[in-house]
Structures are given as C-alpha cells and as structure tokens.
C-alpha cells in the first residue's frame, strides 16, 4: 500500500568521511470518509442528543516511515504519522500526532522509542477487517477501550514516552513488549504502564495473548487471548479480554453515553474489575466483494455494580465491502450497541463510506 517516495544517497562528503549509506523514505496515508447516520439512543430526557447524519473521517492520516542501512545487519528505522479530518476544518486542533518513533532493527529484533501503539492494540487491529472505518470494532464495543486513546498514565492503545521491543520470528513465534517512562514529582508518585504479548502464525492460523497494566496498584490490568483462522475465501476470528481494572478505568460506549467515563479514571487507586469483553466474527469473500459480521459483549464492571449502574452491553455489526482496486474500497454497514442499563435505548450506526490507502 506504500509508495516509495524518496531514496537518498548520502555521500562521504556529506557525512564527514563515513562510507556511503542509503536511506529509504516512504510516504504513507489513509483517507476514510463516510456518511454516518447515528442514533445515540440515550432516552433519559428531552435534552438527549438527537439522531444525526454527518460526514465522518475516521483516523485519516498521513506520514512517513523509513530505514537506513547502518551495516553489519543493523539499520535505523523511524515513523512519523499525523491524523487529520477531511470533513471538519480545524477539528480538535486540525492535525494531531499518531505513532511517532525512532529505533533500531537487526537480527535480534526491533527496538523503538517514542509514541508507539501497544502490542495489545496491534493484535486487536489484526482481527478487524474494517479497521479504521466508522464502524470498526473498537468504536462500537466489539473491542474494549484499551484499543483506543493515547497517553502515559493509563493503559491505552497508543503509549507516549515509551519503549517497545519486538523479537525476531522463530518458527512462527514472536514476543513483544512495551514500557512507559514517567516523571515523578513531590506531589505525584509516578506509575509506569507496561505490557507484554506473544503470537504464533502458520498454516492459516494466528494466535496471540497479551497482558497490559496501568501500574497504578490495585485493579489496574487486563489480559487478552485471540486468534484468526482463514481458509480459501473464508475466515473466522475472535478475542476474549479479561478485565482486572484497566478496562473499567477507561469506560466504554455505554459509560460515555452516561457521562461516567471521567468518574472511572482514578489513577492513584484500583477501581474495580469485571468488565470482561469478547467478540466473534467472520468474513466471506466473493471476487472483489467481502461480507463481514461480528457479535460481542461486555460485562458490567464491579465499579458500576457498586454504584447501582449497568455499563455492560451486547453489540454486533454487518458490513459489505467492494474493492475498486487494491487501495480503494467502498463499504456500507450497520452496527448496534444494546446497553444493559434499563433506561438506555439501543445505539445505532448506519454508514456508507469510501476508503483509500497510499
């Protein structure tokens, strides 16, 4: 999907007598624009948000990545990625950063440092055939909130101020992990979120498991296990996430509707657990067309139960995708999140979109 933009030869005269080296820089990007009809379905009072139809640009981005051969099997690697919105001018500051990292790669693996997607998030993305569209699994609750967000104080999908290591692949096996640095002050005891994961691929199978924690003490972690199996034009996949506090801290689709997420993020103490999340799904391909369907659930967290509130739900989607080329697709789909809270109505998404990668 990437197109080589700029091969640069650095001569000895430019690098103070060093031997010639080659640096490859590749431009990359993603444009997803959809017409979205959304019914938030809160249903509590007359001031609730009404159904709306809008254009949505889902994590549209542009950036550069590249490497330089340093000799002896070692290379420098980097990525600079920015997010923008084609449908709303100057939305949320117009341009924001995504993964931004520098690192080294060799036969011993890959070490990166900067702002980096966690292995927990990376594995979830591998299971979603409509990732980075408006009805992607992490936005409708098929995957937990640990696959979204960014920062260095809680377990989130993109970690700032972070090291990540990915091992070489041995007989299909690979391990990876990340560690986040924080500055401790007299008024604040620093916690350092971290995670570790592993995967195996072979014979049409992908299997993985991960652990991630906010390192705040108490209930602050989560586990996941998942996988995918593909045969000819069909694929089945699923994931189970066991909450030990990290998912509860970050909230979900329902708690966002209730305005509870800000109440579920104490960083100095554990905050309950039990918001286990799972989903199963499958795809069928016919020529240039793909049909995708999935169903999942999240349990009520113990924090919510203590407050007499239900934040659990069941959710599902069905999407059709037509490939106009290897890089351009159109899609149409429907998704629904059904909250367990008796006062809430279903949350519905209808969408028609187009996606291009370069």
HUBELZI-V917044 format. One record per residue. N is the residue number from 1. PHI is phi in whole degrees, 0 to 359 (NA if undefined). PSI is psi in whole degrees, -180 to 180 (NA if undefined). OMEGA is omega in radians with two decimals (NA if undefined). Layout:
n=<N | N>
phi=<PHI | PHI>
psi=<PSI | PSI>
omega=<OMEGA | OMEGA>
This chain:
n=<1 | 2 | 3 | 4 | 5 | 6 | 7 | 8 | 9 | 10 | 11 | 12 | 13 | 14 | 15 | 16 | 17 | 18 | 19 | 20 | 21 | 22 | 23 | 24 | 25 | 26 | 27 | 28 | 29 | 30 | 31 | 32 | 33 | 34 | 35 | 36 | 37 | 38 | 39 | 40 | 41 | 42 | 43 | 44 | 45 | 46 | 47 | 48 | 49 | 50 | 51 | 52 | 53 | 54 | 55 | 56 | 57 | 58 | 59 | 60 | 61 | 62 | 63 | 64 | 65 | 66 | 67 | 68 | 69 | 70 | 71 | 72 | 73 | 74 | 75 | 76 | 77 | 78 | 79 | 80 | 81 | 82 | 83 | 84 | 85 | 86 | 87 | 88 | 89 | 90 | 91 | 92 | 93 | 94 | 95 | 96 | 97 | 98 | 99 | 100 | 101 | 102 | 103 | 104 | 105 | 106 | 107 | 108 | 109 | 110 | 111 | 112 | 113 | 114 | 115 | 116 | 117 | 118 | 119 | 120 | 121 | 122 | 123 | 124 | 125 | 126 | 127 | 128 | 129 | 130 | 131 | 132 | 133 | 134 | 135 | 136 | 137 | 138 | 139 | 140 | 141 | 142 | 143 | 144 | 145 | 146 | 147 | 148 | 149 | 150 | 151 | 152 | 153 | 154 | 155 | 156 | 157 | 158 | 159 | 160 | 161 | 162 | 163 | 164 | 165 | 166 | 167 | 168 | 169 | 170 | 171 | 172 | 173 | 174 | 175 | 176 | 177 | 178 | 179 | 180 | 181 | 182 | 183 | 184 | 185 | 186 | 187 | 188 | 189 | 190 | 191 | 192 | 193 | 194 | 195 | 196 | 197 | 198 | 199 | 200 | 201 | 202 | 203 | 204 | 205 | 206 | 207 | 208 | 209 | 210 | 211 | 212 | 213 | 214 | 215 | 216 | 217 | 218 | 219 | 220 | 221 | 222 | 223 | 224 | 225 | 226 | 227 | 228 | 229 | 230 | 231 | 232 | 233 | 234 | 235 | 236 | 237 | 238 | 239 | 240 | 241 | 242 | 243 | 244 | 245 | 246 | 247 | 248 | 249 | 250 | 251 | 252 | 253 | 254 | 255 | 256 | 257 | 258 | 259 | 260 | 261 | 262 | 263 | 264 | 265 | 266 | 267 | 268 | 269 | 270 | 271 | 272 | 273 | 274 | 275 | 276 | 277 | 278 | 279 | 280 | 281 | 282 | 283 | 284 | 285 | 286 | 287 | 288 | 289 | 290 | 291 | 292 | 293 | 294 | 295 | 296 | 297 | 298 | 299 | 300 | 301 | 302 | 303 | 304 | 305 | 306 | 307 | 308 | 309 | 310 | 311 | 312 | 313 | 314 | 315 | 316 | 317 | 318 | 319 | 320 | 321 | 322 | 323 | 324 | 325 | 326 | 327 | 328 | 329 | 330 | 331 | 332 | 333 | 334 | 335 | 336 | 337 | 338 | 339 | 340 | 341 | 342 | 343 | 344 | 345 | 346 | 347 | 348 | 349 | 350 | 351 | 352 | 353 | 354 | 355 | 356 | 357 | 358>
phi=<NA | 266 | 241 | 296 | 257 | 210 | 275 | 240 | 265 | 256 | 276 | 298 | 293 | 269 | 237 | 66 | 93 | 290 | 292 | 300 | 222 | 241 | 247 | 256 | 241 | 240 | 279 | 216 | 188 | 208 | 235 | 233 | 231 | 224 | 270 | 239 | 259 | 233 | 247 | 293 | 63 | 294 | 80 | 271 | 205 | 290 | 271 | 299 | 297 | 272 | 298 | 222 | 236 | 217 | 272 | 227 | 250 | 270 | 43 | 299 | 208 | 215 | 178 | 221 | 219 | 187 | 207 | 225 | 286 | 262 | 90 | 57 | 79 | 252 | 218 | 272 | 228 | 204 | 210 | 229 | 228 | 233 | 252 | 217 | 228 | 282 | 257 | 223 | 289 | 58 | 290 | 51 | 87 | 71 | 237 | 233 | 277 | 242 | 295 | 219 | 212 | 229 | 190 | 230 | 232 | 199 | 295 | 265 | 117 | 227 | 242 | 235 | 215 | 142 | 256 | 220 | 296 | 285 | 295 | 299 | 293 | 302 | 292 | 298 | 297 | 293 | 262 | 254 | 288 | 241 | 303 | 64 | 236 | 291 | 247 | 298 | 301 | 289 | 270 | 250 | 101 | 294 | 241 | 287 | 292 | 290 | 265 | 231 | 78 | 206 | 157 | 231 | 249 | 227 | 284 | 228 | 293 | 239 | 256 | 267 | 55 | 229 | 258 | 224 | 241 | 239 | 285 | 296 | 268 | 243 | 51 | 91 | 266 | 210 | 240 | 206 | 198 | 222 | 216 | 254 | 269 | 222 | 265 | 269 | 242 | 297 | 265 | 218 | 275 | 284 | 248 | 234 | 304 | 207 | 202 | 213 | 204 | 207 | 212 | 223 | 231 | 170 | 59 | 85 | 252 | 229 | 229 | 213 | 210 | 217 | 229 | 220 | 214 | 279 | 60 | 268 | 92 | 74 | 276 | 212 | 231 | 200 | 245 | 221 | 216 | 199 | 183 | 214 | 227 | 237 | 217 | 52 | 262 | 233 | 213 | 234 | 203 | 185 | 206 | 239 | 244 | 261 | 273 | 241 | 117 | 295 | 291 | 299 | 300 | 271 | 76 | 203 | 301 | 287 | 295 | 296 | 296 | 277 | 73 | 261 | 302 | 292 | 275 | 254 | 234 | 292 | 265 | 259 | 223 | 294 | 223 | 85 | 210 | 93 | 276 | 298 | 229 | 212 | 205 | 227 | 201 | 199 | 228 | 226 | 249 | 223 | 64 | 269 | 246 | 225 | 248 | 232 | 218 | 206 | 220 | 204 | 214 | 228 | 281 | 293 | 284 | 295 | 300 | 297 | 299 | 297 | 270 | 72 | 240 | 254 | 248 | 284 | 195 | 237 | 211 | 204 | 210 | 216 | 221 | 249 | 234 | 240 | 272 | 282 | 199 | 294 | 246 | 235 | 223 | 241 | 209 | 218 | 196 | 223 | 221 | 217 | 244 | 254 | 294 | 284 | 296 | 298 | 276 | 256 | 271 | 298 | 258 | 241 | 229 | 244 | 215 | 224 | 217 | 221 | 225 | 227 | 241 | 213>
psi=<-15 | 148 | 126 | 127 | -43 | 95 | 127 | 127 | 123 | 112 | 167 | -32 | -25 | -15 | 27 | 39 | -2 | 158 | 158 | 143 | 158 | 127 | 124 | 126 | 130 | 130 | 142 | 157 | 172 | 125 | 117 | 117 | 128 | 151 | 122 | 124 | 122 | 130 | 104 | -24 | 30 | -58 | 15 | -41 | 177 | -15 | 3 | 152 | 135 | 166 | 142 | 155 | 122 | 165 | 141 | 134 | 107 | 110 | 43 | 141 | 161 | 155 | -168 | 146 | 157 | -178 | 160 | 129 | 118 | -2 | 160 | 34 | 7 | 142 | 149 | 140 | 152 | 162 | 135 | 115 | 134 | 146 | 142 | 177 | 119 | -16 | -16 | 119 | 132 | 30 | 127 | 42 | 7 | -64 | 127 | 159 | 152 | -134 | 129 | 103 | 162 | 150 | -171 | 142 | 145 | -172 | -12 | 5 | -160 | 126 | 123 | 154 | 139 | -135 | 118 | 139 | 139 | 161 | -30 | -48 | -43 | -42 | -38 | -39 | -32 | -17 | -7 | 109 | -12 | 33 | 139 | 40 | 173 | -21 | 31 | 156 | -38 | -19 | -19 | 1 | 2 | -32 | 152 | 173 | -9 | -8 | 6 | 178 | 173 | 148 | -175 | 12 | -21 | 171 | 109 | 173 | -36 | 123 | 129 | 162 | 47 | 147 | 140 | 135 | 133 | 124 | 166 | 166 | 124 | 112 | 39 | -11 | 144 | 142 | 155 | 157 | 161 | 156 | 131 | 133 | 146 | 154 | 123 | 134 | 172 | -28 | -11 | 126 | 121 | 136 | 152 | 94 | 146 | 167 | 163 | 148 | 170 | 157 | 160 | 135 | 139 | 145 | 34 | 2 | 147 | 127 | 137 | 162 | 145 | 156 | 139 | 146 | 149 | -15 | 34 | -10 | 152 | -141 | 104 | 17 | 179 | 148 | 152 | 155 | 136 | 177 | 175 | 144 | 129 | 141 | 119 | -115 | 14 | 151 | 144 | 144 | 164 | 168 | 143 | 129 | 120 | 118 | 125 | 36 | -34 | -41 | -43 | -39 | -37 | -9 | -170 | -169 | -42 | -45 | -30 | -42 | -35 | -8 | 28 | -12 | -39 | -21 | -10 | 22 | 42 | 129 | -8 | -13 | 161 | 157 | 38 | 175 | -159 | -5 | 56 | 142 | 136 | 158 | 158 | 149 | 176 | 161 | 152 | 130 | 138 | 100 | -123 | 11 | 145 | 135 | 130 | 136 | 147 | 155 | 142 | 175 | 157 | 137 | 161 | 136 | 157 | -32 | -47 | -42 | -40 | -29 | 0 | 27 | 144 | 118 | 4 | 170 | 168 | 150 | 153 | 162 | 161 | 130 | 139 | 135 | 133 | 125 | 115 | -27 | -175 | -24 | -8 | 129 | 151 | 151 | 157 | 142 | 171 | 140 | 150 | 136 | 121 | 100 | 149 | -22 | 124 | -28 | -2 | 140 | 169 | 147 | 124 | 143 | 126 | 134 | 149 | 120 | 175 | 140 | 134 | 135 | 150 | NA>
omega=<-3.10 | 3.13 | -3.11 | -3.07 | -2.94 | 2.96 | -3.05 | 3.05 | 3.13 | -3.08 | -3.11 | -3.13 | -3.11 | -3.06 | 3.02 | 3.04 | 3.10 | 3.11 | -3.11 | 3.10 | -3.13 | 3.07 | 3.11 | 3.11 | -3.09 | 3.02 | 3.13 | 3.13 | -3.06 | 3.06 | 3.08 | 3.13 | -3.06 | 2.92 | -3.04 | 2.92 | -3.10 | 3.03 | -3.05 | 2.95 | -3.10 | 2.97 | -3.10 | -3.07 | -3.05 | -3.13 | 3.13 | 3.09 | -3.13 | 3.07 | -3.08 | 3.00 | -3.08 | 2.88 | -3.11 | 3.05 | -3.01 | 3.12 | 3.04 | -3.04 | 2.98 | 3.14 | -3.10 | 2.98 | -3.09 | -3.13 | 3.05 | 3.11 | -3.13 | -3.13 | 3.11 | 3.10 | -3.11 | 3.08 | 3.01 | -3.12 | 3.12 | 3.04 | 3.07 | -2.98 | -3.11 | 3.13 | 3.14 | -3.12 | -3.13 | -2.97 | -3.12 | -3.11 | 3.07 | 3.11 | 3.09 | 3.14 | 3.04 | -3.09 | 3.11 | -3.11 | 2.99 | 3.08 | 3.12 | -3.05 | 3.07 | -3.12 | -3.14 | 3.08 | 3.13 | 3.06 | 3.13 | 3.11 | -3.05 | 3.10 | -3.13 | 3.10 | -3.08 | 3.05 | -2.91 | 3.00 | 3.14 | 3.08 | 3.08 | 3.11 | -3.10 | 3.14 | 3.08 | 3.14 | -3.11 | -3.10 | -3.02 | -3.12 | 3.09 | 3.11 | -3.12 | 2.87 | -2.99 | 3.10 | 3.06 | -3.03 | -3.09 | 3.14 | -3.12 | 3.05 | 3.03 | 3.02 | -3.07 | 3.13 | 3.10 | 3.08 | -3.12 | 3.03 | 3.12 | 3.10 | -3.10 | -3.10 | 3.09 | 3.09 | -3.13 | -3.05 | 3.13 | -3.05 | 3.08 | 3.08 | -2.85 | 2.92 | 2.98 | 3.10 | 3.03 | -3.10 | 2.93 | 3.10 | 3.09 | 3.13 | 3.11 | -3.11 | 3.08 | 3.06 | 3.13 | 3.12 | 3.11 | 3.12 | -3.08 | 3.09 | 3.03 | 3.12 | 3.13 | 3.11 | 3.13 | -3.09 | -3.03 | 3.06 | -3.04 | 3.01 | -3.07 | 3.09 | 3.12 | 3.12 | 3.11 | -3.13 | 3.10 | -3.14 | 3.01 | 3.09 | 3.09 | 3.06 | -3.13 | -3.12 | 2.89 | 3.08 | -3.14 | 3.03 | -3.11 | 2.94 | 3.11 | -3.13 | 3.02 | -3.13 | 3.14 | -3.05 | -3.11 | -3.13 | -3.01 | -3.07 | 3.06 | 3.05 | 2.92 | 3.01 | -3.09 | 3.14 | -3.12 | 3.05 | 3.13 | 3.09 | -3.11 | -3.06 | -3.07 | 3.09 | 3.03 | -3.10 | 3.12 | -3.12 | 3.03 | 3.11 | -3.13 | -3.05 | 2.96 | 3.06 | -3.06 | 3.13 | 3.12 | -3.14 | -3.02 | 3.13 | -3.12 | -3.10 | -3.09 | 3.14 | 3.03 | 3.12 | -3.13 | -3.10 | -3.05 | -2.99 | -3.12 | 3.11 | -3.05 | -3.06 | 3.04 | -3.05 | -3.06 | 3.14 | 3.01 | -2.98 | 3.13 | -3.12 | 3.00 | -3.13 | 3.14 | -3.05 | 3.11 | 3.02 | 3.00 | -3.13 | 3.14 | 3.10 | 3.00 | -3.11 | 3.11 | -3.06 | 3.13 | -3.06 | 3.11 | 3.03 | -3.11 | 3.07 | -3.14 | 3.10 | 3.13 | -3.13 | 2.90 | 3.13 | 2.98 | 3.07 | 3.12 | 3.07 | -3.13 | 3.13 | 3.12 | 3.12 | -3.09 | -3.09 | 3.07 | 3.10 | 3.09 | -3.09 | 2.84 | -3.03 | 3.13 | 3.04 | 3.01 | -3.02 | 3.01 | -3.09 | 3.04 | -3.14 | 3.05 | 3.07 | 3.12 | -3.04 | -3.08 | -3.10 | 2.95 | -3.08 | 3.06 | -3.09 | 3.10 | 3.08 | 3.13 | 3.02 | -3.12 | -3.10 | 3.05 | -3.14 | -3.04 | -3.10 | -3.08 | 3.02 | 3.08 | 3.05 | -3.02 | 3.04 | 2.94 | -3.06 | 3.00 | -3.00 | 3.11 | -3.09 | 3.11 | 3.07 | 3.11 | NA>
